[in-house]
Amino acid sequence: MTNYEEIDFSPIQALTEGEVITHSRVRDIRLGSGKVLALVTLDNGRDHTRPNTLGPATMTALGETLQALKTRAATDEIQAVGITGKQYILAAGADLSDITKVGSKDNARLVAQLGHMVLGKLSDLGVPSFAFVNGLALGGGLEIALNSTYRTVDASAAAIALPEVFLGIIPGWGGAYLLPNLIGIENALEVVISNPLKQNRMLKPQQAFEYGIVDAIFPAANYLENSLRWADGVLSGATKVERKHEPGKIERLTKWPIAIKMARGMLESKIGTVPRSPYVALDLLDKAKNGTKAEGFAREDDALAELVTGDQFAASMYAFDLVQKRAKRPVGAPDKALARKVTKVGIIGAGLMASQFALLFVRKLQVPVLITDLDQARVDKGVAYIHEEIGKLEAKGRLDGDSANKLRALVTGTTDKSLYADCDFVIEAVFEEVGVKQQVFGEIERIIAEDAVLATNTSSLSVEEIGSKLAHPERLVGFHFFNPVAVMPLIEIVRTPETSEAALSTAFIVARNLGKNAVLTADAPGFVVNRLLAKVMGEAARAVYEGTPVADVERAFAPLGLPMGPFQLIDLVGWKVAAHVQDTMVRAFPERFYANENFHVLAELPEVVEKDKGGRVVGFTKAAEKALKPAVGNTPAPAAVILARVQDGLAQEIRLMLDEGVVPEVEDIDLCLILGAGWPFIDGGASPYLDREGASIRAFGDTFHHPVIKGIGS
């Protein structure tokens, strides 16, 4: 097997240029028993907002530190080694900006091998090693702990995870082999594959302890002292570490292959077969059942080299940069000093959407929230729903009793619109019809202060038209949420020609305080996300009404890599909403968008589509097939034709949106699709994918990116 000590790592030293080095500082600690533990503290010299990362220079230095400690251990100068991080942070994993510069598959393999060589030393020191996970531990940060002999965790640590699959790669410094052999295959599948695919879900420290990833958990107040005392007990034999998933206790013959098979079926059903990293990770977890650690590490080396140099990782890094940087500094956001202070929020409506708004506003802003509706019964139902949801959060331990009671007291409902008088920010959640929205805003405008901001949650109507009858249209801004409101991270903030800088600034500050990412768009039909989803849904509908079976259409769209097929998406957002959006887009651009009267026919049915156990659409219900009029055609389109139509249509539409100034740059469109439509990181949104597939060239004779965003190995 690979002898990492004999490898020449000089080809990747070029990656160290500009690296923020995380230093490995050592101090000896004499434990109560008299034994000496050499404690390594990882610290990049920055505050907690700049986490420790593990670039090549950092790893090389850590390797030298651990080698020196091994020498000391051999002379019995030290009896144990501990490793921890600076305040709140162990490490956030490999420095991804470095990895994108590897230049070749061989260099990518060297990055994996360097990690294995260095972290592997933690289990080869000649004395026990202890990882004191004092804070954030992601990717390589968690793999530091996995390579150690024993692990404790701070109960207040921000997050613990192996998020690599979310980014198009795999845990490549021991995680894919060590984790299943530590905690069993079911838990490992959850951590390595399922959680990353659930919008990159992280583990809390208590979960990590319950899974068996760490051996002990201690409160933050005396975390290091308790961990050192615990380590002393382990060294002296006073503390026995029992693991329910010790290698000898893990059932491998039956349970392991069954879990892998079930996971593969789940993946194929939920995400299709386009994303590569989940399946590569699955194969690594499968093979971790047998063989040596050296063999497991060698498989990780090969897998990481292959994925790091591929298209999906390149697109993922583009998407990651958008979400980490561009989303946090919205292009076009006015000076925040112009924003009005929001001390009370009004919500017009008390239905499900309005109630979701109220719950979000009261939880995040913690200011009084007023909801109104046409009659008291509707208002009471809305308030009851909000109180019930607060109760659920309390029951789950996400709110304590005092906080829950405070939030309930902040939410009030009434039919008396005069109580809007002291609201600083009022958002409507009423029927998606211009006249209705104009009417409710007209009533409220006469009551609120002149500088109070009005916001519409319209999904596709003209914000300028909605505000055309206001005395002060400059106070109106589009504030478009996505469903489910609490989960989806995007708000499209829509500016009309009249919108004031103060109203716009207030909207951006409110969005940020709600924990959302905001993207500024012009007041154009469908804004960004719905305009492009309408293209996707329209092309799917066109193919069906030509005579292509629904299931075949869903499969034809699979290469887009979307989290769900077009009809599954329509069923989620609602057929009435989809019908409305399609109508809006066809009215605006009849030559480019497709609508059909059947959207409205199907919208009246209680159930339109049939799904398999994984939630994938397999066809229309019998009632839907019977209701279709006129009957569908008999000229089904081949999958390649359907896919090319939607690819070329998206490329053309995005180019037109940029020419129209809907958003400043294509990066903003990709950001909207990632955050608002769940467009996968492995596509990078839409534009890198459309460039790679040749759709951009076919649609407008150029590409969105220069050079095209693609992998080194492509």
VENQUI-V722684 format. One record per run of one state. SS is the DSSP state (h for helix, s for strand, l for the rest). FROM is the first residue (numbers start at 1). TO is the last residue. If there is no record, write none. Layout:
SS:FROM:TO  SS:FROM:TO
//
This chain:
l:1:3  h:4:6  l:7:9  h:10:16  l:17:22  s:23:30  l:31:35  s:36:43  l:44:55  h:56:74  l:75:79  s:80:85  l:86:88  s:89:91  l:92:95  h:96:99  l:100:104  h:105:123  l:124:127  s:128:133  l:134:135  s:136:138  l:139:139  h:140:147  l:148:149  s:150:154  l:155:159  s:160:161  l:162:163  h:164:167  l:168:174  h:175:183  l:184:184  h:185:197  l:198:202  s:203:203  l:204:204  h:205:211  l:212:215  s:216:218  l:219:222  h:223:236  l:237:246  h:247:249  l:250:254  h:255:271  l:272:276  h:277:287  l:288:292  h:293:308  l:309:310  h:311:324  l:325:325  h:326:328  l:329:335  h:336:338  l:339:343  s:344:348  l:349:351  h:352:365  l:366:367  s:368:372  l:373:375  h:376:395  l:396:400  h:401:410  s:411:414  l:415:416  h:417:422  l:423:424  s:425:428  l:429:433  h:434:445  l:446:452  s:453:456  l:457:462  h:463:466  l:467:472  h:473:475  s:476:480  l:481:489  s:490:495  l:496:500  h:501:513  l:514:516  s:517:522  l:523:528  h:529:546  l:547:549  h:550:556  l:557:557  h:558:560  l:561:565  h:566:573  l:574:574  h:575:588  l:589:597  h:598:603  l:604:608  s:609:611  l:612:616  s:617:620  l:621:621  h:622:627  l:628:638  h:639:660  l:661:665  h:666:677  l:678:680  h:681:683  l:684:686  h:687:692  l:693:694  h:695:700  l:701:714
//
